[in-house]
């Protein structure tokens, strides 16, 4: 064999080795895949009921209301990233979109967990509001040294401040903003169902103008039963909020929303029922259709992305708020048109 041929073979082997080595180099990208999709009306993978109702009977539905998720894979090499770019069932994105600079993976995970917890509370509040249960401003806790110590208690329902009715946080702060710190206000409350009043000498508010009474408040819905959302899977972020809220309404509301259909969806939900856009919707639609869903609820601001390449056989329903979502499901059940994501 000539020296030239040996040199060419050696060079080719070196290039091949360099190519293999380069393919295994880490790249600053993360891969997103369709994640688990779970029926909010059923049980999780550990057999635990996802929405638990105590204090009243609940409906057993033959349909599905599935939340959808996206799975993140970090630590990609060049070859894995390249494969992901060629696969329509995956999405390769810059790593900083998932793990912003200046934040550790632990911080991102903690924020996602907190957002998931908040989404459950918002879903419960919005669902009970859709069902007509009233909102109450409740004393959550009283810090040490507060002027309300001995006058109000945790669990008291604040009904008025200086004679003005209270239904929201803004009602309380609206009155107190106009009060000079040090002045005395009269707070009307319910304690264990019995009315009472307290005269409280105010202090200076820390985060706004005017006075404060030194209590931490929470906005809650009063219902004759308890609802708890429990999910053992490691799911983060706020995007399950809409489906949690619909699951609650399906279980304790007056109407069957699913009509036996397999419905999936996504969307963050605010306490007033507004549905906010989320990320990863193409992958969530793939996951939903793969499990058998025929209807997918899409936040209105995600419609443009959703209609680009939807899975075949999946009806996309545009949703702006919880009330609209409930109305759309009732229309689908009755065989009537529901708001669709526009295609142009």
N, C-alpha and C positions, 0 to 999 in steps of 0.2 A: 504494500500500500504506500502510495507516495506521501511525502511530507505535506503536500498541499491538502490532500484528502483528509489526513489526520488532523491538520489544523482546522479545517472546516467542520469536521465532526466535533472536535473539542469545543470550538466556538459555539456550535449549535447547542451542545449540552450545557455550556455555561449560560447561554441565553435562556434556555429552558429552566435551569435552576434559578436564575434571577427572576424569571417570570413567576415561578411558583412561590418564591420567597416574597415577591412584591404582592402577590394575591393574598398572602396571609398577613400583610401589614394592617394594623388597625386604622380605621377611617373615622372622621368625626360625624358619623351618621347613626341614626337609630331606625329600626324597622318596625312598622305597625302592621298588625294582622287582625283579621276578624277575631273577636274574643268571645267569651261565653255569652249566651243569651238565656235569660232566666225568666220564667213565668212568675210575675208578681202575685198571681192568684194561687200559686202552689207552694212547693217547698224547695229549699236549696239543695245542693249536692250532699249535704250532711243530714237531710231529712227534716230540717227545721223549717217551720212555716215562715214564709217571708213577711207577710202582713198578719199580725196577730191581733185579734179583736176579743176583748173581754167585756162582759156586762150586757151583751145582747147577742142574739143569733146572727149568723152571717150567711150570705148567699153562697151556694155551691154552683160555680159556673162551669159550663161545658166548653167554653172558649178559652182563649189565651190573651194575656196582656203582658207581653215580654219586654223587659228592658234589654238593651244591647250594649256591648262593650267593645273596647279595642285592647289588644294585648301588645305591649311594648317589648322589643328585644334590643338590648344595648350591647356595646362591645363588638360591633361588626368589623369584619375584615373586608378587603376590597372585593373579593370574589363573592361573598355573601351579599354585599351591597349591590353588586352588579346583577346578581340573580333577582334580587328584590325589585330593581328597576324594570326588569323584563316581565314581572308577574303582576297581572292586574288585580290579584287578590292580596297584594301587599303594597305598602307605601313606604318608601325610604325617604326620610326627611333629615335636614340638619339636626344634629343632636341638641343644639341649643334651643330648638323649638320645644323639646320635651324637658330638658334640664337647662334652664336659663343660666347664663354666666353669673357667677357670684353666689350661686345657691348649690348646696350639696344635694346628692341624691336623697339623703335622709330628710332634708328640709322640703324638697319637692314632694316626697311621699307623705310627709306630715301635713302639708298644705292640701294635698288631694284627699287625705283622710278627713280633715276638717271640713272640706267642701262637701264631701259625701254625707257627713253627719248633718251639716246645715241643710242639705237637700232633703233629707228625711223630715226634718222639722218643718221646712217650708211646704213640703208635699202634704203633710198632715194638716197644717193650718189652712192651706188653699183648698184641700178637699172638703174639710168640714165647713168652710165658708161657702163652697159651691152647694153643699147640702143644706145651707140655711142656718147653721148654728152660729150664735152671736159671738163677737170678739169681746174679750175682757182684758183690762190692764191689771196685772197681778203683781203684788210685791214679791219679788223673788228672794231678796235678802236685804238685810240692814247692816251696813258696816259698823264696826266699833266706833264709838264717839259720835254717831249720827244724832241729829236733833229729833229724829223719829223713834229713837230707842224708847221702849216702854209705851209708845203711843200707837205705832203700827206693828204688825207682825208679818212674817213671811206667810204667804197664802192669802192675805187680805186682798179683796177685789176693790180697787179704787174706782169709785163711782162719780165723784165730783171734787173739784178744787175751787174753793171760794164760791160755791153755788153753781159753777158751770159744769155741765155733764161731761164725763170723760169716757171716750171709747177707744182712743188711740194714744200713742206716745205724744204725738203732736198736740193733742188736747191738753195734756199735762204741761208740756214745756211752753205751750202758747200762753197759758195763764201765768206761769212762773216767770217767764221772760219779762213780763210787765210789772213784776213785784220787786221792790227794793230789798236786797239782802238784809236780814235782821227783822223784817216785818213778819207778822204772824199770819198764817193762812189756816183755813179750815178745810180739812179733808174728810169727805164722806166715803165710807167703805162698807163692804159686806164681809163679815167674819163668820164662817160656818153657817152662812145663810141668814145671819142676823145683821141688821143695819147698825152702824155706829158712826161717830164723828170724833175727830182728833184735831186739836189746835196745836200747830207746830210752828216754832220760831225758825225761820228760814236761814240758810247760809248762802254764801256767794257760789254761783254755779261755776264749774271748772271749764266747761266746754262751750259755753254760750253766754249771752248777756243775762242779767237778772239773777233770780234766786233759785235755790234748790232745797229739797226737803231731805236729802241724804239717804235715798233708797235706790236699790236696783230693781227695775221693773221688767216684766216680760209681757208680751202680747200673746194671749192664749184663746183658744176656742172652747166654749162650754158645750159639752155633749154628755149624754147620759150613759156613756160607755168609754172605754179606753182603747186606743189604737197604738200599737208599737210595731215598728219596722225593724226586723232583725235579719241580718244577712251574714253568714259565716265566711263567704268568699271574700278574698282580698280585692275589693273593688273600690276605686277612688274616684274623686271628681264629682261634679254636680249633675251629670247628664241623665241620671236615672229618675230625677225628680218628677217629670211629667208622668211616667209610667207608674211610679209609686202612688201618685195622687189618684190616677184613674183606677188603680187596684183597690184603693180604699173605698172609692165611690162604688165600684162594682160589688164589693163585699157588704157594704152597709147601706147603700142607697136604695131608692125605691124601684129602680129599673135595671134590667139586665142589659148591659151595654154591648157585650160581645156578640150576642146572637149565635154563639157557638163557633164564631170565626177565630182564626189565628191572627191576632193583631200584635204587631211589634211597633216600637218607636223609640224616640229619644228626645231629649230637651231638658235644659235646666228650668226650674220653675221658681218664681218669686212668690212671696206670701200673698200678693194680691191676685195670683193666678197667671200672671204674664209668663209666657214661655220664651226663653232666651236660646239663641243659637249655641251650638256645640261643635267640637271637632270630630274628625274621623267618620263622617256620616257615610261615605261610600262603602267603607269596610263594615260598618254596622248594618247596612242594608244587605250586604252579601251574607253576613252571619244570620240575619233574620230569615232571608229567603232560603238559606241552606237548611234551616230548622223547620221550614214549612209555612212561614208567614205569608199571607196574601195581601195584607194591608200594612202600610208603614206610615206612622205619624211623623211628619217632618216639621221642625220649627220653621216659621215663615222665612226667616233670614237665611236658612240653609237650603231653600228650594232651588236656587240657581245652581248650586253644586250638586244637589241630589238628582236633577233631571239630566245631567250630562251623560251618564251611562248606567241607568238603573237596571237591576236584575230583571229578567223577563218574568212576568206573572206577579209582579209586586205593584199594587196600587199605592201611589204616593198621595198622601192627604196633607194639605197645608194647615198648620195649626199656629194660631197667634196667641191663644190663651187657653186656660183649662176649660172655660165655659164653651168655647168654640170646639174643643176636642170632644167634649161630651155630646154636643149637638151633632158633630160629624159622625160619631159612632152610632148615634140613634138613627141618622139618615141612612147609613150603610146597612144597618140591621133591617130597616124598612124597605130596602131596595131602591132608595132614592139617591140622587147625586150628592157627593160630598165635595167640599172645596179641594181642588187639586192644585198641585204645584204647576205653575204655568210653564209651558215648554218653549216659549219664545218671548 
